[in-house]
Amino acid sequence: MTPGPSAPRRAPRSADAAQRSLAACSRISTLFRPHQHLLTASDYRAEMADRFTVWKTVTGAAATG
């Protein structure tokens, strides 16, 4: 049985594991945080659509979904 959405998150087993996780998250999160204050609403939507296309390509989500 897989845990549901309310399952508690487990802490990393070591400081190195925590650092690796944070490093990966910081690289990924910048993909979804454009400088919104510098873009018009339509430019922001177009930029996010492009970024999600890249994300789907990189992760292989486009092939499965």
GUVO-516750 format. One record per residue (C-alpha): residue number from 1; x, y, z. Coordinates in Angstrom, 2 decimals. Example, Ala and Ser with C-alpha at 12.3 -4.5 7.8 and 13.67 -1.06 7.14 Angstrom:
# residues 2
+-----+---------+---------+---------+
|   i |       u |       v |       w |
+-----+---------+---------+---------+
|   1 |   12.30 |   -4.50 |    7.80 |
|   2 |   13.67 |   -1.06 |    7.14 |
+-----+---------+---------+---------+
//
This chain:
# residues 65
+-----+---------+---------+---------+
|   i |       u |       v |       w |
+-----+---------+---------+---------+
|   1 |    0.00 |    0.00 |    0.00 |
|   2 |    1.38 |    3.40 |   -0.93 |
|   3 |    1.13 |    6.30 |    1.49 |
|   4 |   -1.52 |    8.89 |    0.77 |
|   5 |   -0.96 |   12.60 |    0.30 |
|   6 |   -1.06 |   13.20 |    4.05 |
|   7 |    1.77 |   10.75 |    4.80 |
|   8 |    4.58 |   12.36 |    6.79 |
|   9 |    7.82 |   13.07 |    4.96 |
|  10 |   10.90 |   11.24 |    6.10 |
|  11 |   13.98 |   13.21 |    7.04 |
|  12 |   17.20 |   12.62 |    5.09 |
|  13 |   19.44 |   10.01 |    6.68 |
|  14 |   22.56 |   12.17 |    6.61 |
|  15 |   23.70 |   15.73 |    6.08 |
|  16 |   25.12 |   14.73 |    2.69 |
|  17 |   21.76 |   13.33 |    1.60 |
|  18 |   20.04 |   16.51 |    2.72 |
|  19 |   22.54 |   18.63 |    0.80 |
|  20 |   22.07 |   16.58 |   -2.39 |
|  21 |   18.30 |   16.95 |   -2.11 |
|  22 |   18.51 |   20.71 |   -1.55 |
|  23 |   20.94 |   21.13 |   -4.45 |
|  24 |   18.59 |   19.32 |   -6.81 |
|  25 |   15.57 |   21.29 |   -5.60 |
|  26 |   17.30 |   24.63 |   -6.07 |
|  27 |   18.20 |   23.82 |   -9.66 |
|  28 |   14.69 |   22.64 |  -10.48 |
|  29 |   12.84 |   25.44 |   -8.69 |
|  30 |   14.57 |   28.16 |  -10.73 |
|  31 |   13.01 |   26.65 |  -13.84 |
|  32 |    9.55 |   27.55 |  -12.53 |
|  33 |   10.36 |   30.98 |  -11.13 |
|  34 |   10.89 |   33.49 |  -13.93 |
|  35 |   11.41 |   37.15 |  -13.08 |
|  36 |    7.68 |   37.75 |  -13.10 |
|  37 |    7.93 |   41.42 |  -12.22 |
|  38 |    9.79 |   42.00 |  -15.50 |
|  39 |    7.18 |   40.31 |  -17.70 |
|  40 |    3.72 |   41.21 |  -18.91 |
|  41 |    1.00 |   38.69 |  -18.08 |
|  42 |    0.92 |   37.30 |  -21.63 |
|  43 |    4.73 |   37.05 |  -21.75 |
|  44 |    4.71 |   35.27 |  -18.37 |
|  45 |    2.15 |   32.72 |  -19.57 |
|  46 |    4.13 |   32.10 |  -22.76 |
|  47 |    7.37 |   31.73 |  -20.79 |
|  48 |    5.80 |   29.26 |  -18.36 |
|  49 |    4.31 |   27.23 |  -21.22 |
|  50 |    7.79 |   27.01 |  -22.77 |
|  51 |    9.36 |   26.02 |  -19.46 |
|  52 |    6.79 |   23.27 |  -18.83 |
|  53 |    7.41 |   21.95 |  -22.33 |
|  54 |   11.12 |   21.75 |  -21.56 |
|  55 |   10.38 |   20.07 |  -18.20 |
|  56 |    8.15 |   17.46 |  -19.84 |
|  57 |   10.81 |   16.79 |  -22.47 |
|  58 |   13.60 |   16.44 |  -19.92 |
|  59 |   11.65 |   14.21 |  -17.56 |
|  60 |   10.04 |   12.12 |  -20.25 |
|  61 |    6.56 |   13.09 |  -19.08 |
|  62 |    5.50 |   13.95 |  -22.65 |
|  63 |    6.10 |   10.35 |  -23.78 |
|  64 |    4.05 |    8.82 |  -20.95 |
|  65 |    1.26 |   11.34 |  -20.62 |
+-----+---------+---------+---------+
//
